[in-house]
Amino acid sequence: MSTRFHELPLLVLIAIFFASPAGAQIGTITTRWNTPSTLTIDQAAAVLAREARGETVSAADLFEARKHLRTDRTPSFAGTVAQKVATNLLSANLGPEVRLRTLPAVMMWLDPDELRDSSGKEYVRLRGEALTLSVMNADPNLAATSLLHFTFHEDWKFCGSVLCKTAAPGSVRDTIGYDLAEPLQTTTPGEAVSSELILATSYGGIVHSQTYPTTDGSRYVGAACDPLPSRTDVLELPARIRYLHTASRTEGQKNNRVFCGFFALPSSASSRFTYTIAGATATAPAGGSAAAVVNNPLSFALYQ
């Protein structure tokens, strides 16, 4: 009876890995996926941040970085890596007067699948998402929230001795909603597009709705968010301003980003963010749920 590489004990896999020449192909793609990453957590976060910025990243580095996002087994440091990626992306654009706080990931999961194509060749399909929310404060009373949502749906295989990545068919999520509710008594929307909190950067992704019908005229909308929300409401109990952004789907390499700026008085009043799918609170799928990070909805202070 033949033995699959991914069924071998971890210590045996480690021994095989370190006995191989650097950069050499190690068995099958499933073997490579199930060996420990060659990158540290900080190195993986740096690679993923470069990918999110649209920079060129080698397939080998990206594959090793993806391993740190695994949530189909424990222990997992995926939530920590997702936070570091968001911090890396934002901190490069912020001045020294800005205090940056990246909150625990709203959602982080990765669901891997080991498959074979029609010729019998093995490949690994990775499907996952990471959604993080960061809060920025600057004097005198400037505050902002930055949402970063990236998904991936990709197939990995060996092309000869080289790692190859191709997009897998279909989206990861459909009918998406990003619902941000801020305390009305302490918050007045600021100009997000020209905010002093962050330098020029690309926002939106495929967050495409730009109409923002409101129940209270234009008093609470203006240009509070970049891109503009699809809907803005004033909620009575508790008193909040609600900003809703929507997207029909997610796409690989097109990260959804939403930036909202505020003029706010320091307050411990709780803000609230909810990530929804088809109007319901989003959860992690079963395949990546063993160590999935789910903080949805997420309550937080606009100032701390």
N, C-alpha and C positions, 0 to 999 in steps of 0.2 A: 504494500500500500504506500503511495507517495505521500510525502509530508509537505504541506503548504508553508511557505516562509512565514506568513503572518500568524501561523499557529506555533512557531518556535518560542521558547522562553525568552523574555526580554534580555537576559544576560547574554544569551547566545547571539541574539541580533546585534547587540552592542559590540560583541567580539568580532562578528563578521564585518561590521561597519568600519571599525578602527583598523582592521587588518587589510582593508582595501586601499588602493592608492587614492590620494585626494582627487575628488572630482570624477572618479570612475563609476561606471554603472554598477549598482549593487543588486544582483538578482533581477527580480521583476519590479514593476512600478508599485505593486502592493507591498513588497518588501521595503522599498524605499520609503513609502508613506508611513509604515509602522516602525521605522527606526527613529530614535530620538533626533530632534532638530540639531543641526550644527550651529545654530544661532542662539545667542542669549535672548532673554525677553526684551531688553533694550534694543538690541540689534534688529530683532524681528519688528518691533514697533517702528524703528527708523525706516526699514524697508517698506513697510505697509504705508507709512506716511508719504514716502516718495512716490509710491504707486498712486495714492490718492491725489497727489499734486500733478499727476500726469507725466512724471519723469520716467526715464527708461530704467527698468529694473530687470536684472537677469532672471531667466526662468528658474534657475537653480536657487537663487536667493529667495524668490517669491514662494517657491514650493516649501522651502525650509521655514519661512515666516508663517505660512498658512498652518503649519503643524502646531504653532502656539495658540491657534484659535480653536483647536479641537475641544468640543464639549460632549462628545459621545462616550467619554470615559473620564475617570478621575485619577489623580488630581488634574485640575485644569486651571490655567492662569489666563484664560481668554479674556475675562473681564478686565483684568489689569492691563493687558496688551491693548485692548480697545480704548481704554482711558488714555494710555500713553500716546497712541496714534493721534487722538483728538488734540491733546496738549501740544504735541510736536507741530501739528498743522497750524494751530493758532498762535503759538508763542513766537514763531518767526515773524509775525506781522504786528506784534504788539509793542508799544512803547514801554519804558521802564515804570511809568506811573500807573500802569494797568495791572490790577490783581486778577489773575486767572484761576478759576476753579472748575475742573472737569469732574462732573458728578459720576457716581457709579453708573455703569452702562444701563440704559433702559432695556436693551435687548441685545444679547450676544449668543449666537449658536452656530454650529457647523455640523452638517449632516453628511458624512462621507459614504460613498457606495463603491464597492469593488466589483467591476463588471468585465465582460469580454465582448469584443466586437464580432462581426460576422465571420471573421477569419480565425477567431479564437484567441486573439491577442488581448492581453489584460490592459485595462485602463482604470483610473480612479476618477470618479465624478465627485466634485466638491460643491456643495450647495450651502450657503450660509448668509448671515447678515450681522451687522453690528450697527447699533444706533446709540449715539452718545449725545449728551447735552452739556454744554459748558456755560458758565456764568462769568461775566467780566464786569469789574467795577473800576471806576476812575473818578477822581474828584472833579467838580464838587459833588454832584449827585447823578453822575452818569452810570447807567447800568445797561447790560445787553445780555442776550442769550444767543448761543450759536448751536444749531443742531447739525450733526453730521450723521448721515445714514448711507452706509455703503453695503452693497450686496454682491455676491459672486456666485456664478453658476457655470462651472468650467470642467472640462475633461483634461486629465493629465495622462501622458503615456511617454514611452521612450521612442524617439525617432533615431534609430541606430543606438548610439550611446548618449544621445543628448535628450534632455527633458523638453517636451513639447506641451503647450497649453492651447486649447481651443475652446471657444464659447459653446456651452451646452444649450440646447434648444429650450425655449420657454423662460418666463420671468420667475423670480423668487417670490415676489409678493404682488398682489393686485388690489386695486381699490383702496388706496392708502390714505390715512388721515393723520395729520400732526396737529394736536389740539393743545394749545398753550393758554392757560388762564392765569392772569396776573391780578394782584390785589388792587381794586379800584381806588381805595382811599389813599394809597401811597404812590401810585404810578401814573405818569402822564407819558404817552408815547413820544419818542424822539424821532429824529430823522435818521432812519437806519442806513439809507443809501449813502449819506454823507457823514456818518458817525465818525467821531474822532477816536473811537475805541479800536478800530481796525483799519488797516491800510487796504489798498486795492486788492481785491481777490474775487474769485468767481463763485457766485451763489446760484442756486436754483436747481441744477441738474435737470430732472424731468418733472419738477414741481411746476406745473404749467398753468394753473388757474390764477387769473389776474383780475377778477371782477369785484370782489369784496362787497356784496350787498350787506347793509348794516341796519339794525333796528333802531339806531339812534343817530341818523344822519352821518356826517363825516367827522364828528367831534373826536372819536376815538380811533380813527384810522390813519389819515394822512399818509406818510411814508414810514410807518412804524416798523414794517418788516420788508426785507429784501430776500426773495420776491414778495410782492404784495399778497396778502392772504386772500383766500377764496371767500371767506366770510368773517365778519367781526360782529360780536354781540356784546351787550352789557347784561351780565347776570346779576340778579338781585340778592339771592341768598346762597352763599355769601357774596358780597358785592365784588365782582370781578370784571375785568375786560377779557374777552375770549377771542383768540386769534386761531382760525382754522385754515390750514394749508392742506391741499389734496394733490394726489398724483394717481394716474390710472394704473401705474405699474412701476417696478424697479428694473433697471438695466445695468449689466456689468459695465464698468468703466464710466458710468454716468452717475456719480454720487449725488444724492439729494442733499442740499444744504439750505438752511433757513437762518437768517440773522434778524433779530428784532432788537431795536434800540429803545431806551426809556430814559426819561428824566425822573428820578425817583428819590424819595426821602429814605434814608436808612431805616429799615424796619425788619422786624422778625416775622412779619405777616407771610404766610405760606403761599408760594406759587405752586402751580400744578401742571404737569405735562402728561398727556395720554396719547399713546400710539395705537391707532385703530386699523383694523382690516374690515372693510365692508360695514363700517359702523360699530363693530364690536371690538372690545379691548383685545389687542394682539397677544398671542401666546407663542411659545416655541413649539415646533413640530416634534413628534415623538422621537424621530431618528437622532436628534442632537440634544435631547433633553436631559441626559444623565447629569451633566454639569452645566447646563444652560444658565445664563445670567438673565433674569427677568425682574426688572424693577419698574413695572408698568401697571398702573400709573405711578409717576414719580413726583413726590412733593419736595420742595426746596425753598430756601430763602433767597430773594433777589439780592439781598445784602447779607454779609456775614463777617 
